[in-house]
Amino acid sequence: MGISETLETTNLISGAIEAPRYSCALGGAYATAVGIFGTVPILHSGAGCGIGQLFGQFYAGGQNAGGPFGGTSTPCSSLVEEHVIFGGEKKFENLIKSTTELVNGELFAIISGCVPSLIGDDVESVVRAFKEKNPGIPIIHVNTSGFAGTSYDGYEYFFDAVINQLLEETPKEKGLVNVFGIVPSQHIFWKGEANAVKKLLERIGLKPNLIVGEFDALKNLKKISAAEYNIVLSSWIGHKTAQKLEEKFGIPYISFPGVPVGPKQTSEFLRVVGERLGVSSDLIENLIATEEKRAYRFAEYIGDVLLIARPHPYFAVVADSNSAVSITKYLANEVGYLPDLVQITDNPPWEARKLINEELTVNLETPAWPEIIYEVDAHRIRENLKDRNFMFLLASSLETFISGPEFNAIHLTVSFPSYDRVILERSYAGFSGGLTLMEDIMSKYAGPL
């Protein structure tokens, strides 16, 4: 086993970075707003910020369009040189007014970028004045200048704005749980993952509030403060949101390293959640028994391909921490694949890396622990893949065309960016998610005989 941390800092990255696998904070907040159906993003930024996210965030998240309020249809102040000199507050004020008059939305999310922050536009006062004149229009402001962080930070900023500007103290609702840690577009299987987790929680009698990928945006967002518990499906993303909700509304939280993939992870997830929420252990165990029986019975159908064509191969993963941990644990603990190298690309904070390292070492049932590298630079990621033993490379579409020629490996895109596959509701979450992952891997080499 080896653990290498080539990135020296989590807050300030010096030097040039080639093709990082995330966008800026504006991109994360923007994608989160678009991922909560009924929310209308209003960008106070240059026009390039919006159109750039269409190509760099939505298309990269599984070739997905921006939807009715994303991409080229997004209201934007489109700041230019004139506004840098004289300010853009008046244009921004007119944009809010016209958007709320013309667009039928449940919630309007002002997302401000670098230019207003640099020139000193008082966005807060403009929004406050509009809300005073129009108290019936739900609106929040998310300050996401590009230098404020990555798209993962933008996700947190969005919910921070929701907590500060939208939520009120409400009576707790028995069994209601919020779920955080799945970032729209940034996690390329976000829609399918959210749906799978929702169904799992519903089957044990809980009331999951997934928020992303759901309709009734304003209703679901306002329900956040009524939750009995928060569930965070990440070693670090969504933790700030959960901590703030605990401080402000007294909602405790529990976290997992990622969305559960396959029977073992899913069973553990249900048992832990059930214990914390007081769900009947009999209900949990009956569900697990039923679903594990089905998942393992169906796994027998790939037995010949697994054992004859590629028995116990080494594999490498290049992905965000959520995806890397869940996929690696499934392949090692349930399929018998051997992890060679795992490169974490979302630049998690130092305090999260200890947990990630433990998940990828201590919690692996394998004779071959992987080398773990934290890296965001595409060139260095590529260099780290050289002279390894892996036969499969589960990575992003940036590795699609180099996997075979350079590494003699079979490639599958499982992480951002994903320009080489269209992803709608597909995911690897839940009891059957592992089977879907194996379908995708084995379809690359199985048959014809």
N, C-alpha and C positions, 0 to 999 in steps of 0.2 A: 504494500500500500504506500502511496505517496500523496501528500497534500501540498500543493503549491499555490501560493497567492501572489500572482504576478502584478495585480493591480494594487498600487501603493496606498490609495486613499479612496474613501467612498463618497466624500463630499466635494472634493475638488480634483478634477482629472487634468493633469498637465500634459501638454503635447497634443499632437494630432491623433485622432482615432479614426481608423478606417472602418466604415460601415458598421457602426454600433447597432445592436439589435433592439433598439427602442427609439422613441422620438423624444420631444421635449415635454415639459410639464403641460403646456397648452394642448399638445396632442393627446395626452392621457385624459385630461378633463373633457376635452372635446369628444373623444371616443366614448367616454363614460356617459356623457349626456346623450349622445346618439344611441347608445346601447340601452337606455331606459326609455322605452317607447312612450311618446307623449311629451317628452322634454324637447324644447326647441333651443338649440345653442345659438347665441348671438356673439359673434367674434368682434372684439374691438382690437384690431390689429391690421397689419398689411394684408393685402389680398393673397399674397404668396403663402402666408401662414395657413390659410384655409385650403387652398388648392394643393399645397404641398402635403397636407395630411391626407387628402384623398388618395394620392399615390403612395405616400410613405407610411400611412397607418391603416387605412381601410383596405386598399388593394393588397397590402402586405399581410393583412390579417386573413388570408384565405381567399383573395380575389373577390372581396365583398364590396359592393357599392355602398355609398354613404347613406342611402335611404332617402326619405322625403325631406329630412332636415340636415343631411350631411353632404359633403362634396360641394358641387357647384351651386346647390340650392341654399346654402347656408347664408343667413343674413350676416353681412360683414361691413364694418366701417371703411375698410379698404384705405387705410391711411397712406399718404404719400408725402413727398418732401414738404409741401405747404403746411401740413399738419405738424410735422416735426418742428417747424419754426414757430408757428402760431398756435399750436395746440389743436386737438381733435375733439374736444368736449362737446361743442355744438353739433358737429356731425354725428357724434355718438348718441347724443340726446335725441336727435331726429330719427336715428335708426331704431332706437328702442320704441319710440312712439309708433312709427310706421309698421314695425314688425308685429307688435301686439295688436294692431288694428287689422292687419291683413292675414296673419297666420293663426290658425286655430290650434293652440297648444295648451297643455295642462300646466306646464311649468316652463318659464323662460330662464335660461341660464346664461348670464353674461360671462364670457370668458375673455379676459384681457391678456394681451401678449407683451412682447418686449418693448415695442415702441411707446405705448402709453406709460409704461413704467419708467422708461428712460427720459421722456420729455416731461414727466410730472403731471400727466392728466389726473385730475381728482375724480377717478371713476366712482369711488364710493359715494361722494356727494351727489353725483348725477343720478345714480341708482336710488339713493335715499330720497331725493326730491321727487323722482318719478313715482316711487312707492307711496309717498305721502299724498300725491295727487290721484293715484290710482290704487287705492288699498285693496281692491278686489282682484287685482292681477298678481298671481304668485310669481315672484322673480327673485333670483339670487345672483350674487356676483362671486365669481371664482377668479382670484388673482393668480395667473399662471404665466408670468414672464418666463421666457425660454431659459434664462439663467437660473431659474428657481428649482431646477431639477429635471428629472426624466419623466416619461409618460407614466411610470409607476407612481412617482410623486404626485403627478397630476390627478390620478385616481383618488389619492388621499385628500388632495386639496378640494376636490369636488365635494366629497362627503363632509369635510370640515366646514365648508360653506353651508351645506344642508343643515348640519347640526347647529351652527351659530345663527343662521338667518331664517330657518324654516321650522325647526322642531320646537315643540312645547311639551311640558310635563303632562303625561297622560297616564291613566290607570294601567297597570300591567295586565296583559292578556295571557291567560294560562296556555302554555304550549306554543306561543308565538316565538319564533327564532329568526333573527336576521342572519344572513350569510354574506360574508365579505371575503375578499382575496382573489376573486376572479375578475381580471381586468379586460373589458371588451376590446376586441381586436388584438391587443397585445398578447393575450392568451388565445391562440388561434382557434381553439375548440370551445370558446367561452359559452356559446349558445347551447351546445349539446351538454357541456359540463353542468351548467346551471340547471338545465331541465332534468338531468339525471339525479343530481343532488336533491332537487325539489321532490321528485317522486320517491326517493329513498326515505326522506324525512316524513313525507305524507303517509307512507306505509307503516310507520311506527306511531302514527297518531299525532304528529306535531303539525304546526302551521308555519311552514317555511316562508319567509319573506326574502326572496332572492334579489329583488329589485331590478338587477340587470337582466335583460331579455324578457321582461315582463311588461304587460300592459298596465293601465291605471297607475301611471307614474307618480302623480301627486299623492294619491291615496296610499301607495306602498311606501313612499318616502316619509309621509307623516306618521305611518305606523311604526317607524323605527324605534321611537322612544317608548312604545308600549310593549316591546319585546321582553320576554322572560330571560332570554339568553342570546348572546352573539356567538356565532360560529365563524372562525377565520380559517380559510383553507389556504394557508401560506405560512411559511416560516417568518415572514416579515411584512408582506403587503397586506394592508388592512389593519395592522396592529395599532397604528396611531389612531385610526378611526374607532376601533374597539375600546382602546384605553380612554379616549375622550368621552365615549358614551358611558363608560363605567363611572368616570368622574362626575359627569353632568347629570346622568339619569339613574345611576346605580345598577346598570346592567352588566352582570359578569360575562366573561367570555372564555372560550376555549379555542385553542388553535391546533391545527394539523399541518404537516409539512407541505401538503398539496391536496388536490382532488384525488380521492381514492381510486386506484386502478386495479381491477381484478378482485377475486373473492377475499383474499387475506386482508388486504387493506380496507376493503369495504366492510367486512365483518368487524374489524377492529374499530372502525369509524362508528358503526352503529352501536356497538357495545359501550364505547366511551360516552357518546352522546346520550344514549339511553340511561346510563348510570347518572349523569349530571342532571338530566331533565326528569328523572323519576319515572321513566317508561318501564312497563312490565318486562322483566327479563324473559319471561315465557314468550311474550310477543316477539321480542328481539331474536331469541334463539330459534323460534319456529320459522321466522322469515329467513334467517341465515341458513338454516338446514335446507329449506326449500330451494333457495337461490344457489347455494353452493352445489347441491346435487345437480341442478340443471347446468350450471357453468362447467363443472368438471366432466359431466357426461358429454356435453358438446365438444369439450376440448379433446376428447378421444378421437374425433373425426380428423384432427390434424396430426394424429400420432405418427403416421408413417412419414409424412413430410418432415416432421420435427426430428425423428430419430434416424431416418435414413439419409435424407438430403443434406441437412446441416445440423448434426448432433453437437450440442454444447459449444457453439461458436463464441468467440470473443466479440464484443460489441463496444462501440463508443457512442457517447451522447454529447451533443452540443445544444444546450437549451437553457431557458430560464429555470430558476431553482425549483419552482412548483412542478414543472413538467419533468425536469431531470430526475428529481427524487422519486416521483411516483412511477415513472416509466422504468427507471433502473431497478427499483425494488421489485416490480412485477416480473421483469425479465429474469432477474437473478433468483428471486425467491420462489417463483412458481413455474417458470419455463426451463430453468436450468442453464440459461445463457450466462456467459462469463464476462463481467464488466472489466474493460481494459482502461478506459479513460472517460472521465466525465468533466466537461467544461461548462461552468456556470456563467451565463451571459448577462444576467440582469443586475449585476453589481450590488448584491445585497449588503447591508451594513455589517460591520464586524461582529456585532452581538448575535446576528442570525447565523453566521458561518459555522459556529461551533455545533449548533443543532443540525445544520445541513451536513456537516462532516460526519456526525454521528449516524444520521440516517443512511448515509452512503458507505458506512463501514460497519459499525457495531450492529446495525439493524439489517445487514445483508446476510443471507444464508448461502454463502458461497466460499469456495476455497481460494478465490481470486478477488481481492479487493481492488477497486479501481484507483488510479491516480486522479486526484481532484484538483482542478485548476479553475481559478476565478479570472475570467478574461472577457473583455468587451471588444477588443480590436480584432477585426476580421483577418488581418494578415497574421497576427500572432496566433490566433486560433488555428489557422491553416498550418502554420509551422509546427504547432504542438501535435498535430495529427500525423506528422511524418514519422516513419520508422516505428510503427506500432504493429500490434498483432491482430487488430480487430477485422472481422469479416463484414460486420454490419455497422453502418453509420447513421444514427438517428439524429438529425440535425435540422437546419433550416434550408430554404431553397438556395441560399448562397453556396451551399456545398453540393448542390445537385450535379453540376457538370465536372466537378473535380474528384468526386468520390471514386469513380471507376478508374479513370486515367492515372490519377496520382496515388491512390491508396488501395486500388484493387478491391474496393468495398461496395457492397450493395447499400444504396441510400434510400432513406425514407424521410420526408419532411414532417417533423412533429413540432416545430417551434417557429417563432417569428424570426424573419419574415417568411411568408409562404406565398410565393408567386407562382408555384408550379402545381398547385392543386386548389380546387374550389372547395371550401368547407362551409356547409350550412349548419346542419344539426349533428353532424358526426362528432363523436368524441370517444375517448377511451375510459370514461368514468364508469364506476359501478361494477357490479358482479360480471356483467357481460362485456364490459369495456376491454378487458384483456383479450377476449376472443376477437374483438374488432381490431385491436392492435396487431394480433398475430395474423389475421386475414391480410392486413395491409403489408406486413413484412413478408409473409410467405408468398403472396401474389407476385412478388418481385422475382421469384426464382422457381416456384413450383410448376412442374409440367411444361410442355407435354412430355410424356415418357418416350 
